[in-house]
Amino acid sequence: MHKIFILLAFTFACASTPAFADEAYVEMTGGVSANGKQTDAVAGIAVGYDIDLDERFFVGIEGIAEKLLAKETRIAWGIGGRFGAEILPRSKIFTGVNWQSKDCRECSDAIGLSAGWEQNLTEKLYAKIEYKRLFIGNDERDADVGLVGIGVMF
């Protein structure tokens, strides 16, 4: 895992093209959540806003709603932040942290750490891929979540 963060830091240091932030976005996501005991499909939606720090880097805030597509689960609501940079024209990477409510009555809430890549498909439409590690606690298994998504920027 630390290799990912080293790669991200190196990429941020070497990036030299301007970021395309200062924008609101809405995205739909889908993927898989696995905790070593079971694997379930997951679907979600996110809304957020990114703010330019300079020509390359941005910070953002994001609200999420995710649902494990399994019986007896409910929507997990969350809020978090992210930091990223444009690494190629129309392409950016990011890392983030968020808090999520519990997705079942007996479950615990979670803290998520994530890393991802977004690629503009058009001026307002983008695709993304994201990995998130959910740290759940209370002797519950942590989960690995892989997501793909499509979003619209405003």
N, C-alpha and C positions, 0 to 999 in steps of 0.2 A: 504494500500500500504506500509506503514512504517513497517508492520509486515514482509513483504517479505525481506526488507533490513536488518532487525534485524536477520532473519533466515540466510540470506546470510553471514552476518558478523560472526555469531556464527559458521557456517559451515566452513568458511575460517579459523577461529581460531583453530578449532578442527581437520582440515584435516592434515594427516600426511604421505600420500603416494605421490610419486613423480608425477609431472605433465608430460603430454606428448605433450609439445608444441615445439617451435622452428620448426614450420612446416607451409607450405603454404597450402591453401585449396581452393576448388571451391565447391559450393553447389547450389542446386535448392530447392526452397521453394514454398509452396502453403498454402493458408489458407483463413481467413475471416477478413474483415475490417468492423467495425460498428461504427457509429458516433451518435447513438441515433435517427437518422432520417431515415437512410437507412443502409442496410447491403449488401456488395458486396464481391465476391470472389477476391482474389489477388494472383498473381504468381510472382516469382522473381528469381534472381540469385545473388549470392554474391561471391566475391573473397577476400581473406585476408591472413594475415600472423601473427602468434602468436610467441612471444618471451618469453622464460623462464626468470623469475625473480629469482627464486630459485627452490628447488625441488617440491614445491606445486603450486606456483602462476605463472601466466603468464599475459602479456599484449598483445594486438594485434591491428592491423589496418585493416579496412574492407571497401571495396567499394561495393555498392549495386545498383541494378536496379530492381524496383518493378512496376507492372502494375495492377491497378484495372481493373477487367474484366467487365467493364461497358462502355456503350456508352459515347463518347466524353471525354474520359480520355486519358492521355498519360503516357509514362514511367516516373517515378520519379527516378532520379539519386541521389545517396547519398554517403557520406563518413563519417566514424566514427571510434571510438575506443572501445575496450572492455577490461575488467579485469576479471580474473577468477581463479579458483583453481580446482585441481583434488580432488574429495571428496570420490570416491570409485575407485577401479581398473578399468581402461578403461572408466571412467565416469567423466565428469567435468561440473561445473556450471559456469555461467558468467553473468555479468551485463555490459551494454553498453550505449553509447550515440552516436547519429548520426544526421547529417543535411541531409534533403532531399529536392530536388527541387520540384516545384509545379507539380501536376499531371493533371491539366487542365489550360486552358488559363486564366480563371478568379480566379483561386485558389491562395492560398499563399503557400510559402515553409513551412517546418515543422522541428521541433526538436523532435527526438524520444529518449525515455528512454526505455531500454529493460532489460529483465532477461530471462535466458534460461538454458537448460540442453542438453548436448551432450553425446551420448553413442556410443563407438566404436562397430561396428558389426564385423569387421575384422581388420587386421593390418592397412589398408588404407581407409576403408569405415566406415562412421558413420551416425547416425540418430540424429535429434535434434528436440526439441520443444522450442518455444520462444513466449513470450508475449511482445508486444511493445505498448507503449502509445505515440501517436503522438500529440504534442502540436502545433496547427496550427496558432492561432492568427487571427488578423484582423476580429474579430467577426464571424469567421468560427468555426464550431463544431470540437472539438478535436476527435480523433479516437482511438479505441482500436483494435489492430491487433493481431490475434492468428495465428501462423505459425508452420508448420511442415516441415522438410526438410531432404534431404539426400545429403551427401557430400563425397568428395574424398580428402585425405591428400597426400601431396607430400613431 
